[in-house]
Amino acid sequence: RMGIELINIDDRLIHGQVATSWVKKFNIESIIIVDDVAAKDPIQKKIAGLAVPGIQVNIFSVDKFLNILTKTTIKKRTMLLFGNPINVLKVKKSGLIEMDYVNISGMRFNNDRTRLHKNVSVTEEERKDLEELIYKENVEVYAQTTTNDDKMNVKNLLENK
């Protein structure tokens, strides 16, 4: 197994809670943000590491990340951070990394999204991709905002909404 300690979905990408709770709990040395929008944003790239001093932060588009995985093994204790489950599913289906557990620390509510739980809201596409991750790809998906919060099984949240 590579050095991937945690795969997390958070539409805010790096922010205080990610920086403090998950990095400490998993002894994270490196964060790789896999997000097409953030990868094109020079400001996001510049500020990404500021929230987590001492942690190496890289931002890649999904395609670039998959390309890197064909040539490189992740050795550091790494958190993969995604903005949405759509990109997680693409990476899972590539077969380039083992993925049996995914955490959702935050997917904010807006008018295009249905609330599943206080910190998890999904578009129709995100719902379909979460269902595919869970039922077809056999990935356990849990929602836990910080390490101190209760873990909620996303399968149950999807079935109840």
Secondary structure as UniProt FT lines:
FT   STRAND          4..10
FT   TURN            11..12
FT   HELIX           16..17
FT   HELIX           18..22
FT   HELIX           23..25
FT   TURN            26..27
FT   STRAND          30..34
FT   HELIX           36..39
FT   HELIX           42..47
FT   HELIX           48..51
FT   TURN            53..54
FT   STRAND          56..60
FT   HELIX           62..71
FT   STRAND          78..82
FT   HELIX           85..94
FT   STRAND          101..107
FT   TURN            111..112
FT   STRAND          114..117
FT   TURN            118..119
FT   STRAND          120..122
FT   HELIX           124..131
FT   HELIX           132..136
FT   STRAND          140..143
FT   TURN            147..148
FT   STRAND          152..153
FT   HELIX           154..159
//
